[in-house]
C-alpha cells in the first residue's frame, strides 16, 4: 500500500493546497498542534516548519513519519454540529517541512518567516523554549526582523510564560523581544487525538493508502487569538477568530466545558467506562453531571444562565459524540491541572457563599484523588494507572503525579483526603481550609472504596 506523499495526490484526487512558503516555525508535534491548530492554519494558507521537541513514544517517531509523508497527514472529522452529522476526511498540508532540532537556526534563511508557534501546555514546553531561544538569538545577531509568538495554552498567561521562558534562557534578548516581537495568547479548542494503531490500520484500508499520522477530530474546532488589529499575523479563516480579549473566551470554556469534563472523567473511569460517550449513556452518571451543571456550574442569574445555555448544549454534544471513540483518559488528560484551573475556583466561590463545598464537584475531586493515587511510573518514566488487568497512561504534570505516586487508593479515607488536600505546592494553598471540603472528600473516598461504582444521586 502506497504511503501518503505529494506525488500521489492527483491519482487519489486529493485537493492540493500546499503553501508556497514558510511563514511559521512550530515547536512541537502534539495532538493539539496537529489536530487543531495546524488544520486551521492550513485553511488560512499558513506554511509551517515543524520542529519536534519530544522524544518518540513507544517507538513511534512523528517527525520521521511526517518527513516520509512530506509533512502531510489525514484527519477524520466526525461528530455532530447541532443535528447535522459531520463525517469527512481531509489531508492537512500546512506543514511544509519538518526540521531537525539541531538545525533550527537554519530557518532564519527563510525570507517569509514571521511567526513562532508554541503550546505552553505541551509536555516538552521547556525544550521548545530552549530551541526558540537559539533561533531568536541567531536572528538577533543577523539583524533579522522579529517573530511574533503565537502562544497556545489554557493557563492564565501563556504569552507571559513564553516571554519569560525565552528571557530566562537568553537575557540578552530582552530589548529585541520588546521592540521586534509580539506575544499573542491563543486558545486551540477541540478534541483531537492521534488514531490508535488498530483504527488507523482500518482507516488506511478504507483510504487505500498508508498514513502513519492519522488524527481523529470533532467538527467545529476553533483557534481564538488575542491580537490588536494592526498585529494580526495572518488573515482570519474558517475556525480562526481574532479577539481583543481572550480572557472571557477562556473563562467560559473552563467553567462550562473543562469543569464538566472534570465532573465525569474520574467517576466514569472508576465505573469501568471507556469513552465520554459511554459516560453520557450511563443513566446515573449523566444525571449526576446534569445536576452538577444546573446547580454548580451555571450561574444563578436567569439572564446569564440563558446566555450560557447554548454553550452547555454544545458541550453535551461534544461529550456524547457517537462517531468518535473519545477515550476518557486521553480526552480528560491532566486531570489535576484541569482541577486547578477549572474546578477549584468554582469550589472556592461556592464554599465562600454556602459555607460548604459543592456536592458534585467535591465528589469529582474525591474520584480524581482515587484515580491518581493509583498512579505509578513505568520504565519510561510515564505514569500509569491500573484498572482490572489493564494499565493505561495518565498524563499530567510529572511533579504532581510524583506526589500522588507516594499515596495509595486503599489508604484510610481520612488519611488520603488529608495527604491530597494539604499539599500547598500542588494547589497553591491548603484545600483543607475550604469549608467542609476535607470531610466531604474523605466521606466520598470511603464511599468509593466500598463501591467504586458509587455515584451521588438526588438524595445527596
SULLIN-V760366 format. One record per pair of residues at least 12 apart in sequence whose C-alpha atoms are under 10 Angstrom apart, sorted by the first residue. I is the first residue (numbers start at 1). J is the second residue. Records with the same first field share a line. If there is no record, write none. Layout:
I=J / J
//
This chain:
1=204 / 205 / 208 / 209 / 210 / 211
2=204 / 208 / 209 / 210 / 211
3=65 / 68 / 69 / 204 / 208 / 209 / 210 / 211 / 212
4=66 / 68 / 69 / 70 / 71 / 72 / 73 / 74 / 91 / 208 / 209 / 210 / 211 / 212 / 213
5=66 / 67 / 68 / 69 / 70 / 71 / 72 / 73 / 209 / 210 / 211
6=18 / 69 / 70 / 71 / 72 / 93
7=69 / 70
8=209
9=91
12=207 / 208 / 209
14=90 / 91
15=90 / 91
16=91 / 92 / 93
17=42 / 43 / 45 / 91 / 92 / 93 / 94
18=42 / 45 / 46 / 47 / 71 / 72 / 92 / 93 / 94 / 95 / 96
19=42 / 44 / 45 / 46 / 47 / 48 / 93 / 94 / 95 / 96
20=45 / 46 / 47 / 94 / 96
21=45 / 46 / 47 / 48 / 49 / 96 / 110 / 111 / 112 / 113
22=45 / 46 / 47 / 48 / 49 / 94 / 95 / 96 / 97 / 107 / 110 / 111 / 112 / 113 / 114 / 115
23=45 / 46 / 47 / 48 / 49 / 96 / 110 / 111 / 112 / 113 / 114 / 115 / 116 / 147 / 233 / 234
24=41 / 46 / 47 / 48 / 49 / 50 / 94 / 95 / 96 / 107 / 110 / 112 / 113 / 114 / 115 / 116 / 117 / 147 / 148 / 149 / 150 / 233
25=47 / 48 / 49 / 50 / 51 / 95 / 97 / 98 / 99 / 104 / 107 / 108 / 113 / 114 / 115 / 116 / 117 / 118 / 132 / 135 / 147 / 149
26=38 / 48 / 49 / 50 / 51 / 52 / 53 / 95 / 98 / 99 / 115 / 116 / 117 / 118 / 119 / 128 / 132 / 149 / 150
27=49 / 50 / 51 / 52 / 53 / 54 / 99 / 101 / 116 / 117 / 118 / 119 / 122 / 124 / 125 / 127 / 128 / 129 / 131 / 132
28=50 / 51 / 52 / 53 / 54 / 63 / 117 / 118 / 119 / 122 / 123 / 124 / 125 / 127 / 128
29=50 / 51 / 52 / 53 / 54 / 62 / 63 / 66 / 98 / 119 / 122
30=52 / 53 / 54 / 62 / 119 / 122 / 123 / 124 / 193 / 194
31=122 / 191 / 192 / 193 / 194 / 215 / 216 / 217
32=119 / 121 / 122 / 152 / 153 / 188 / 189 / 190 / 191 / 192 / 193 / 194
33=50 / 117 / 118 / 119 / 122 / 152 / 188 / 192
34=50 / 73 / 75 / 92 / 94 / 95 / 192 / 193 / 194 / 213 / 214 / 215
35=73 / 74 / 75 / 76 / 77 / 92 / 188 / 190 / 191 / 192 / 193 / 194 / 214 / 215 / 216 / 217 / 218 / 221
36=75 / 188 / 189 / 190 / 191 / 192 / 193 / 215 / 217 / 218 / 220 / 221 / 222 / 223 / 239
37=94 / 117 / 119 / 152 / 187 / 188 / 189 / 190 / 221 / 222 / 223 / 224 / 239 / 240
38=92 / 93 / 94 / 95 / 223
39=73 / 74 / 75 / 90 / 91 / 92 / 93 / 94 / 95 / 221 / 222 / 239
40=92 / 94 / 188 / 221 / 222 / 223 / 236 / 237 / 238 / 239 / 240
41=92 / 93 / 94 / 95 / 223 / 234 / 235 / 236 / 237 / 238 / 239 / 240
42=91 / 92 / 93 / 94 / 95 / 237
43=92 / 93 / 94 / 236 / 237 / 238 / 239 / 240
44=94 / 234 / 235 / 236 / 237 / 238 / 239 / 240
45=93 / 94 / 234 / 235 / 237
46=93 / 94 / 95 / 96 / 115 / 233 / 234 / 235
47=93 / 94 / 95 / 96 / 97 / 112 / 113
48=71 / 93 / 94 / 95 / 96 / 97 / 98 / 113 / 115 / 116 / 117
49=71 / 94 / 95 / 96 / 97 / 98 / 99 / 104 / 107 / 110 / 113 / 116 / 117
50=63 / 66 / 71 / 94 / 95 / 96 / 97 / 98 / 99 / 100 / 101 / 104 / 116 / 117
51=63 / 97 / 98 / 99 / 100 / 101 / 102 / 103 / 104 / 128 / 131 / 132
52=64 / 98 / 99 / 100 / 101 / 124 / 127 / 128 / 131
53=100 / 101 / 122 / 123 / 124 / 125 / 126 / 127 / 128 / 129 / 130 / 131
54=122 / 123 / 124 / 125 / 127 / 128
55=124
57=380
58=380
60=212 / 213
61=212 / 213
62=98 / 212 / 213
63=97 / 98 / 99 / 100 / 213
64=98 / 100 / 212
65=98 / 211 / 212 / 213
66=95 / 96 / 97 / 98 / 211 / 212 / 213
67=95 / 96 / 97 / 98 / 99
68=98 / 211 / 212
69=210 / 211 / 212 / 213
70=93 / 95 / 96 / 97 / 98
71=92 / 93 / 94 / 95 / 96 / 97 / 98 / 213
72=91 / 92 / 93 / 94 / 95 / 96 / 97 / 211 / 213 / 214
73=90 / 91 / 92 / 93 / 94 / 95 / 210 / 211 / 212 / 213 / 214 / 215
74=89 / 90 / 91 / 92 / 93 / 203 / 204 / 207 / 210 / 211 / 212 / 213 / 214 / 215 / 216
75=88 / 89 / 90 / 91 / 92 / 192 / 193 / 194 / 195 / 213 / 214 / 215 / 216 / 217 / 218
76=88 / 89 / 90 / 91 / 192 / 195 / 203 / 214 / 215 / 216 / 217 / 218 / 219 / 324
77=89 / 90 / 192 / 215 / 216 / 217 / 218 / 219 / 220 / 221 / 323 / 324
78=216 / 217 / 218 / 219 / 220 / 321 / 322 / 323 / 324
79=217 / 218 / 219 / 220 / 317 / 318 / 320 / 321 / 322 / 323 / 324
80=218 / 219 / 220 / 314 / 317 / 318 / 320 / 321 / 322 / 323
81=218 / 219 / 220 / 314 / 317 / 318 / 321
82=313 / 314 / 317
83=317
85=219 / 321 / 322 / 323
86=218 / 219 / 220 / 323
87=218 / 219 / 323
88=219
89=207 / 214 / 215 / 216 / 217
91=214
92=215
101=127 / 128 / 131 / 132
102=131
103=131 / 135
104=131 / 132 / 134 / 135 / 138
105=131 / 132 / 133 / 134 / 135 / 136 / 137 / 138 / 139
106=135 / 138 / 139
107=135 / 139
108=135 / 136 / 138 / 139 / 142 / 144 / 145
109=139 / 144
111=144 / 145
113=145 / 146 / 147 / 148
114=145 / 146 / 147 / 148 / 149 / 181 / 233
115=146 / 147 / 148 / 149 / 150 / 181 / 182 / 233 / 234
116=132 / 135 / 136 / 146 / 147 / 148 / 149 / 150 / 151 / 181 / 183
117=132 / 147 / 148 / 149 / 150 / 151 / 152 / 184 / 186
118=132 / 149 / 150 / 151 / 152 / 153 / 158 / 159 / 162 / 185 / 186
119=150 / 151 / 152 / 153 / 154 / 158 / 162 / 186 / 187 / 188
120=150 / 151 / 152 / 153 / 154 / 155 / 157 / 158 / 159 / 160 / 161 / 162 / 185
121=151 / 152 / 153 / 154 / 155 / 158 / 334 / 337 / 397
122=152 / 153
123=395 / 396 / 397 / 398
125=161 / 162 / 165
126=162 / 165 / 166
128=162 / 165 / 166
129=161 / 162 / 163 / 164 / 165 / 166 / 167 / 168 / 169
130=165 / 166 / 168 / 169 / 170
131=166 / 169
132=162 / 165 / 166 / 169
133=165 / 166 / 167 / 168 / 169 / 170 / 171 / 173
134=166 / 169 / 170
136=166 / 170 / 173 / 176 / 177
137=166 / 170 / 171 / 172 / 173 / 176
139=176
140=172 / 173 / 176 / 177 / 180
143=176
144=180
145=176 / 180 / 181
146=176 / 177 / 178 / 179 / 180 / 181 / 182
147=177 / 180 / 181 / 182 / 183 / 233
148=177 / 180 / 181 / 182 / 183 / 184 / 231 / 232 / 233
149=162 / 163 / 181 / 182 / 183 / 184 / 185 / 186 / 233
150=162 / 182 / 183 / 184 / 185 / 186 / 187 / 225 / 226 / 227 / 233
151=163 / 183 / 184 / 185 / 186 / 187 / 188 / 225 / 226
152=184 / 185 / 186 / 187 / 188 / 189 / 223 / 224 / 225
153=185 / 186 / 187 / 188 / 189 / 250
154=185 / 186 / 187 / 188 / 189 / 247 / 250 / 251 / 253 / 254 / 337 / 338 / 341 / 342
155=185 / 187 / 250 / 337 / 338 / 341
156=185 / 247 / 250 / 251 / 341
157=184 / 185 / 186 / 247
158=183 / 184 / 185 / 186 / 187
159=182 / 183 / 184 / 185 / 186
160=183 / 184 / 185
161=183 / 185
162=183 / 184 / 185
163=177 / 178 / 181 / 182 / 183
182=227 / 231 / 232 / 233
183=226 / 227
184=225 / 226 / 227 / 228 / 231 / 232 / 233 / 246
185=224 / 225 / 226 / 227 / 245 / 246 / 247
186=223 / 224 / 225 / 226 / 227 / 241 / 242 / 243 / 246 / 247 / 250
187=222 / 223 / 224 / 225 / 226 / 246 / 247 / 249 / 250 / 253
188=221 / 222 / 223 / 224 / 225 / 239 / 240
189=220 / 221 / 222 / 223 / 224 / 239 / 250 / 253
190=217 / 218 / 219 / 220 / 221 / 222 / 223 / 318 / 331
191=216 / 217 / 218 / 219 / 220 / 221 / 318 / 319 / 324 / 326 / 330 / 331 / 332
192=215 / 216 / 217 / 218 / 219 / 221 / 324 / 326 / 330 / 331
193=214 / 215 / 216 / 217 / 218 / 324 / 325 / 326 / 327 / 330 / 331
194=212 / 213 / 214 / 215 / 216 / 217
195=212 / 213 / 214 / 215 / 216 / 217 / 325
196=213 / 214 / 215 / 216
197=212 / 213 / 214
199=214
200=212 / 213 / 214 / 215 / 216
201=214
216=323 / 324 / 325 / 326
217=323 / 324 / 326
218=318 / 321 / 323 / 324 / 326
219=239 / 318
220=238 / 239 / 318
221=238 / 239 / 240
222=238 / 239 / 240 / 241
223=236 / 237 / 238 / 239 / 240 / 241 / 242
224=236 / 239 / 240 / 241 / 242 / 243 / 245 / 246 / 249 / 250
225=240 / 241 / 242 / 243 / 244 / 245 / 246
226=241 / 242 / 243 / 244 / 245 / 246 / 247
227=241 / 242 / 243 / 244 / 245 / 246
228=242 / 243 / 244 / 245
229=242 / 243 / 244
250=342
251=341 / 342
252=308 / 311 / 312 / 342
253=311 / 312 / 315 / 342
254=338 / 339 / 341 / 342 / 343 / 345
255=293 / 296 / 297 / 298 / 312 / 341 / 342 / 343 / 345 / 346
256=293 / 297 / 298 / 308 / 309 / 311 / 312 / 313 / 314 / 315 / 316 / 342
257=293 / 297 / 311 / 312 / 314 / 315 / 316 / 318 / 319 / 342
258=315 / 332 / 335 / 338 / 339 / 341 / 342 / 343
259=292 / 293 / 296 / 297 / 338 / 339 / 341 / 342 / 343 / 344 / 346 / 361 / 364
260=289 / 290 / 292 / 293 / 296 / 297 / 312 / 315 / 316 / 319 / 342 / 343 / 361 / 364
261=276 / 289 / 315 / 316 / 319 / 328 / 331 / 332 / 335 / 338 / 339 / 342 / 343 / 364
262=289 / 332 / 333 / 334 / 335 / 336 / 338 / 339 / 342 / 343 / 361 / 364 / 365 / 367 / 368
263=285 / 288 / 289 / 290 / 292 / 293 / 339 / 343 / 360 / 361 / 362 / 363 / 364 / 365 / 367 / 368
264=276 / 279 / 280 / 285 / 286 / 288 / 289 / 292 / 319 / 328 / 332 / 360 / 361 / 364 / 367 / 368
265=279 / 327 / 328 / 329 / 331 / 332 / 333 / 335 / 364 / 367 / 368 / 371
266=328 / 329 / 332 / 335 / 363 / 364 / 365 / 366 / 367 / 368 / 369 / 370 / 371 / 372
267=279 / 285 / 363 / 364 / 365 / 366 / 367 / 368 / 370 / 371 / 448 / 452 / 453 / 454 / 455
268=280 / 282 / 285 / 286 / 328 / 329 / 364 / 367 / 452 / 453 / 455
269=327 / 328 / 329 / 367 / 368 / 371 / 387 / 452 / 453
270=367 / 368 / 370 / 371 / 387 / 448 / 451 / 452 / 453 / 454 / 455
271=285 / 448 / 451 / 452 / 453 / 454 / 455
272=387 / 388 / 452 / 453
273=327 / 328
274=325 / 326 / 327 / 328 / 329
275=319 / 320 / 321 / 322 / 324 / 325 / 326 / 327 / 328 / 329 / 330 / 331
276=316 / 318 / 319 / 320 / 321 / 322 / 324 / 325 / 326 / 327 / 328 / 329 / 331 / 332
277=316 / 317 / 318 / 319 / 320 / 321 / 322 / 323 / 324 / 325 / 326 / 327 / 328
278=319 / 320 / 321 / 322 / 325 / 326 / 327 / 328
279=319 / 320 / 328
280=316 / 317 / 319 / 320 / 321
281=320
284=454 / 455 / 456 / 457 / 458
285=453 / 454 / 455 / 456 / 457
287=455 / 456 / 457 / 458
288=359 / 360 / 455 / 456 / 457 / 458
289=316 / 360 / 361 / 364 / 456
290=316 / 360
291=359 / 360 / 456 / 457 / 458
292=358 / 359 / 360 / 361
293=312 / 360 / 361
295=358 / 359 / 360
296=346 / 347 / 350 / 357 / 358 / 359 / 360 / 361
297=312 / 343 / 346 / 347 / 350 / 358 / 361
298=312
319=331
329=392 / 393 / 394 / 395
330=392 / 393 / 394 / 395
332=394 / 395
333=393 / 394 / 395 / 396
334=394 / 395 / 396 / 397 / 398 / 400 / 401
335=365 / 368 / 369 / 371 / 372 / 394 / 395 / 396 / 397
336=365 / 368 / 369 / 372 / 395 / 396 / 397 / 400 / 401 / 426 / 427
337=396 / 397 / 400 / 426 / 427
338=396
339=361 / 364 / 365 / 368 / 427
340=426 / 427 / 428
341=427
343=361 / 362 / 364 / 365
344=361 / 362 / 365 / 427 / 431
346=358 / 361
347=359 / 360 / 361 / 362 / 434 / 435 / 437
348=431 / 433 / 434 / 435 / 437
349=434
350=434 / 435
351=434 / 435 / 436 / 437
352=434 / 435
354=435
355=434 / 435 / 436 / 437
356=434 / 435 / 436 / 437 / 440
357=434 / 435 / 436 / 437 / 438 / 439 / 440 / 441
358=436 / 437 / 440
359=437 / 440 / 441 / 444 / 456 / 460
360=455 / 456 / 457 / 460
361=441
362=436 / 437 / 438 / 440 / 441 / 442 / 444
363=437 / 440 / 441 / 442 / 443 / 444 / 445 / 447 / 448 / 455 / 456
364=441 / 444 / 455 / 456
365=417 / 421 / 437 / 440 / 441 / 444 / 445
366=413 / 416 / 417 / 420 / 437 / 438 / 440 / 441 / 442 / 443 / 444 / 445 / 446 / 447 / 448
367=409 / 441 / 444 / 445 / 447 / 448 / 452 / 454 / 455
368=445
369=404 / 407 / 408 / 409 / 416 / 417 / 420 / 421 / 441 / 445
370=404 / 407 / 408 / 409 / 410 / 411 / 413 / 416 / 417 / 420 / 444 / 445 / 448 / 449 / 452
371=385 / 386 / 387 / 394 / 404 / 408 / 409
372=384 / 385 / 394 / 396 / 400 / 401 / 402 / 403 / 404 / 405 / 407 / 408 / 409 / 420
373=385 / 401 / 402 / 403 / 404 / 405 / 406 / 407 / 408 / 409 / 410 / 411 / 416 / 420
374=386 / 387 / 401 / 404 / 405 / 406 / 407 / 408 / 409 / 410
375=391 / 392 / 393 / 394 / 401 / 402 / 403 / 404 / 405 / 406 / 407 / 408 / 409
376=393 / 394 / 401 / 402 / 404 / 405 / 406 / 407 / 408
377=393 / 394 / 398 / 401 / 402 / 405
378=393
381=398
382=394 / 395 / 396 / 398 / 401
383=395 / 396 / 398 / 401 / 402 / 405
384=401 / 405
397=426
399=425 / 426
400=423 / 425 / 426 / 427
401=426
403=419 / 420 / 423 / 425 / 426
404=416 / 419 / 420
406=419
407=419 / 420
409=445 / 448 / 449
410=445 / 446 / 449
411=445 / 446 / 449
412=442 / 445 / 446 / 449
413=439 / 441 / 442 / 443 / 444 / 445 / 446 / 447 / 448 / 449
414=438 / 439 / 441 / 442 / 443 / 445 / 446
415=442
416=438 / 441 / 442 / 445 / 446
417=431 / 432 / 437 / 438 / 439 / 440 / 441 / 442 / 443 / 444 / 445 / 446
418=430 / 431 / 432 / 438 / 439 / 441 / 442
419=432
420=432 / 438 / 441
421=433 / 434 / 437 / 438 / 441
422=438
444=456
//
